[in-house]
Amino acid sequence: MAVGKPKIVFSKKCLEYGLWHIEGPMRVKRAYEILKDRGYEFIEPEPASEEDILRVHDPDYVDRLKMGLIEDPDTPAYEGIYEYARLSAGGAILAAMINGFSLMRPPGHHAGRRGAALGAHTLGFCYLNNVAIAVKKLNRPTLILDIDGHHGNGTQEIFLGDEKVIFISLHRYPHYPGTGYRSEANCFNFPLPAECGEDIYLRTLNEALRMIDVDKVEVVAVSAGFDTFTGDLASLGLTEKSFTEIGRIIANIGKPTFFVLEGGYIGENVGRAIDALLRNFQ
């Protein structure tokens, strides 16, 4: 168990774009304010290198992203978006190095090798797959646990069949992106009905972890989405208490753990949920 609170990776630069989008800066700004008030230490990331990015993403896709050649109403080609995405990916890498929490945007788990992944029609607010870039950088046997309310289709596409990675996703189904209704190879998917509630969620999480050999992994990477919170975009009826329990289960795996922000669109709830999730890592 860590000594002291995990550090939060954050840069105010990630608040500069997408002012009126649902995946806007206020969700992260409010979370930052709450965590600051609760005594967390913050550390600034550096952008991911192109070498780091190209371990995950196709060079043609990266070139198009640099030029802003994205035709996606949910994931606009904001001015300078490649640099914002590089910084967010760098936040994930830093979080992996220090067992911290990357409170950065844009999120990443819908981004596949070439953009939109596994049959999705949009990139789902994502440009580069932050958690995948961090996991590839570490190059260690890793359990990726995706607790966002939407299936991490990009992460699954990237790591399907990878002997170094086990991917587990608990998510609402049916819901965007319409994937994750079955497990395949090293990717274990647990679709859940809307508003299923804490008891079913925690039972499913424990069941998922019993299905794998955690002794074969050295690191846990958490795609930490909070849109499962009651009233959010992919609500599963979870509360602040639910995230304390989720954190306890993850901490009990007993491996070095880092977290990368995905969804969660009510900033007040995101900040409270992050604090709840991290309580077991102090």
C-alpha positions in Angstrom: 0.0 0.0 0.0 1.3 3.5 -0.8 2.5 5.8 1.9 0.5 9.1 1.7 -2.0 10.1 -1.0 -1.3 9.1 -4.6 -0.1 12.1 -6.6 -2.4 13.6 -9.2 -1.0 14.3 -12.6 -2.5 17.5 -14.0 -1.9 20.5 -16.2 -4.1 23.5 -16.6 -3.3 23.4 -20.3 -5.9 20.6 -20.7 -8.6 23.1 -19.8 -7.9 25.3 -22.8 -10.1 23.7 -25.5 -13.6 22.5 -26.1 -15.2 25.0 -23.8 -18.9 24.2 -24.7 -18.6 20.5 -25.4 -20.1 17.9 -23.1 -16.5 16.6 -22.7 -15.5 20.1 -21.6 -13.0 21.5 -19.2 -15.4 22.2 -16.3 -15.6 18.5 -15.5 -11.9 18.3 -14.9 -11.6 21.8 -13.4 -14.1 21.1 -10.7 -12.5 17.7 -9.9 -9.1 19.4 -9.6 -10.6 22.0 -7.2 -12.1 19.3 -5.0 -8.9 17.2 -4.9 -6.8 20.3 -4.2 -9.1 21.1 -1.2 -8.6 17.6 0.0 -4.9 17.8 0.2 -3.6 16.0 -2.9 -0.3 16.8 -4.4 -0.2 17.7 -8.1 2.5 17.1 -10.7 2.8 18.4 -14.2 3.2 16.0 -17.2 5.3 16.3 -20.3 3.8 15.4 -23.7 4.2 11.9 -24.9 6.9 11.4 -27.5 6.0 10.4 -31.1 7.9 7.2 -30.4 5.5 6.4 -27.5 2.5 7.2 -29.6 3.6 5.1 -32.6 3.9 2.0 -30.4 0.1 2.2 -30.4 -1.3 4.2 -33.3 -0.9 3.9 -37.0 1.4 6.5 -38.5 -1.2 7.6 -41.1 -3.7 8.2 -38.4 -1.2 10.2 -36.4 -0.4 12.3 -39.4 -4.1 13.0 -40.0 -4.6 14.0 -36.4 -1.7 16.4 -36.6 -3.3 18.1 -39.6 -6.7 18.2 -37.9 -8.3 15.9 -40.5 -11.0 14.5 -38.3 -14.6 14.5 -39.4 -16.3 13.5 -36.2 -19.1 15.6 -34.6 -18.5 14.0 -31.2 -14.7 14.5 -31.4 -14.0 17.8 -33.1 -10.8 18.8 -34.8 -10.0 21.6 -32.3 -7.1 23.8 -33.0 -3.9 22.2 -31.6 -5.8 19.0 -30.6 -2.8 16.8 -31.4 -0.7 18.7 -28.8 -3.5 18.5 -26.2 -3.8 14.7 -26.9 0.0 14.3 -26.6 0.0 16.0 -23.2 -2.9 13.8 -22.0 -1.0 10.7 -23.2 2.1 12.0 -21.4 0.0 12.4 -18.2 -0.9 8.7 -18.4 2.8 7.8 -18.8 3.7 9.8 -15.8 0.9 8.3 -13.7 2.2 4.9 -14.7 5.7 5.8 -13.5 4.6 7.1 -10.1 1.5 5.0 -9.4 -0.6 8.1 -9.6 -3.8 9.4 -11.1 -3.8 11.2 -14.5 -6.5 13.9 -14.3 -6.1 15.0 -17.9 -8.2 15.4 -21.0 -8.9 14.4 -23.7 -9.8 10.8 -22.6 -8.6 7.9 -24.7 -10.2 4.4 -24.4 -12.3 4.6 -27.6 -9.3 5.4 -29.8 -8.1 2.4 -31.7 -5.0 2.1 -33.8 -6.4 4.1 -36.7 -9.0 6.1 -34.8 -12.6 4.9 -34.3 -12.3 1.3 -33.2 -14.3 -2.0 -33.4 -17.3 -0.8 -35.5 -17.9 2.5 -33.7 -18.9 5.4 -36.0 -17.1 8.0 -33.9 -14.1 8.4 -31.7 -16.2 9.0 -28.6 -14.4 12.2 -27.4 -11.0 10.3 -27.7 -8.0 11.1 -30.0 -5.0 9.0 -28.6 -5.4 5.9 -26.4 -3.7 7.2 -23.2 -3.8 4.1 -21.1 -2.6 2.0 -24.1 0.3 4.3 -24.7 1.3 4.1 -21.0 1.0 0.3 -20.9 3.1 -0.1 -24.0 5.7 2.3 -22.6 5.9 0.2 -19.3 6.2 -3.0 -21.3 5.3 -5.2 -18.3 2.6 -7.8 -17.8 -0.5 -5.6 -17.1 -4.1 -6.0 -16.1 -6.1 -3.1 -17.7 -9.3 -2.6 -15.7 -11.8 -0.4 -17.5 -14.5 0.9 -15.1 -15.9 3.6 -17.5 -19.6 3.2 -18.2 -18.8 2.7 -21.9 -16.9 -0.2 -23.3 -13.2 0.5 -23.9 -13.4 -0.6 -27.6 -10.2 1.1 -28.6 -8.2 -0.5 -25.8 -9.6 -3.9 -26.6 -8.8 -3.5 -30.3 -5.2 -2.6 -29.5 -4.5 -5.4 -27.0 -6.7 -8.2 -28.3 -4.4 -11.3 -28.4 -1.5 -9.6 -26.6 0.0 -12.1 -24.2 1.3 -9.4 -21.9 -2.1 -7.8 -21.2 -5.4 -8.9 -19.7 -8.2 -6.5 -20.4 -11.4 -6.4 -18.2 -14.2 -4.0 -18.9 -17.4 -3.5 -16.9 -19.8 -1.2 -18.8 -23.4 -0.4 -19.5 -25.0 -2.4 -22.4 -26.8 -1.7 -24.7 -25.1 1.7 -25.0 -22.4 3.5 -27.0 -20.3 2.2 -28.7 -22.4 -1.0 -29.1 -19.5 -3.4 -28.4 -18.3 -5.4 -25.4 -21.3 -7.8 -25.3 -19.0 -10.9 -25.2 -15.5 -11.8 -24.1 -12.7 -12.8 -26.5 -9.3 -14.2 -25.9 -7.6 -12.0 -23.3 -10.4 -9.4 -23.3 -13.1 -10.1 -20.6 -16.3 -8.0 -21.0 -19.0 -7.7 -18.5 -22.1 -5.8 -19.9 -24.4 -4.5 -17.2 -28.0 -3.1 -17.4 -28.6 0.6 -16.8 -28.9 1.6 -13.1 -28.0 -2.0 -12.0 -26.7 -0.6 -8.7 -23.8 -1.1 -6.4 -24.5 -4.7 -5.3 -24.6 -6.1 -8.8 -21.6 -4.0 -9.9 -19.3 -5.1 -7.0 -20.4 -8.7 -7.4 -19.5 -8.6 -11.1 -16.1 -6.9 -10.4 -15.2 -9.6 -7.9 -16.4 -12.3 -10.4 -14.3 -10.8 -13.1 -11.1 -10.8 -11.0 -11.7 -14.4 -10.0 -11.6 -15.4 -13.6 -8.0 -14.3 -14.2 -4.6 -15.3 -12.7 -3.5 -12.0 -11.1 -0.1 -13.6 -10.3 0.7 -13.3 -14.0 0.4 -9.5 -14.0 2.9 -7.0 -12.5 0.9 -3.8 -12.9 -2.8 -2.7 -12.8 -3.8 0.1 -15.1 -7.3 1.5 -14.4 -9.2 3.3 -17.1 -11.1 5.4 -14.5 -14.4 6.6 -15.9 -17.0 8.0 -13.6 -20.0 8.3 -15.9 -21.4 5.2 -14.0 -22.3 7.7 -11.2 -26.0 8.1 -10.7 -27.3 10.8 -13.1 -24.3 10.7 -15.5 -24.1 9.8 -19.1 -23.8 6.0 -18.6 -25.3 5.7 -15.1 -25.1 2.3 -13.4 -26.5 3.7 -10.2 -23.2 4.1 -8.5 -22.4 6.5 -5.7 -19.4 7.9 -3.9 -19.5 4.9 -1.5 -19.5 2.6 -4.5 -16.2 4.0 -5.6 -14.7 3.5 -2.2 -15.6 -0.2 -2.5 -14.3 -0.4 -6.0 -11.0 1.1 -4.8 -10.8 -1.4 -2.0 -11.2 -4.3 -4.4 -8.6 -3.0 -6.8 -6.1 -2.3 -3.9 -6.6 -5.9 -2.7 -5.1 -7.1 -6.0 -1.9 -6.1 -4.4 -0.1 -4.8 -7.4 1.4 -1.4 -8.3 -1.6 0.6 -9.7 -2.1 3.7 -11.8 -5.2 5.5 -13.0 -6.1 7.4 -16.2 -9.2 9.5 -16.4 -11.8 8.5 -19.0 -15.4 9.7 -18.8 -17.5 11.3 -16.1 -19.3 14.5 -17.0 -20.4 16.0 -13.7 -17.3 17.6 -12.3 -18.5 17.6 -8.7 -19.1 13.9 -8.8 -15.9 13.2 -10.6 -13.8 14.9 -7.9 -15.6 13.1 -5.1 -15.4 9.7 -6.9 -11.7 10.0 -7.5 -11.1 10.8 -3.8 -13.3 7.8 -2.8 -11.5 5.5 -5.3 -8.0 6.5 -4.0 -8.7 6.2 -0.3 -7.6 2.6 -0.2 -4.2 3.6 -1.8 -3.1 5.9 1.0 
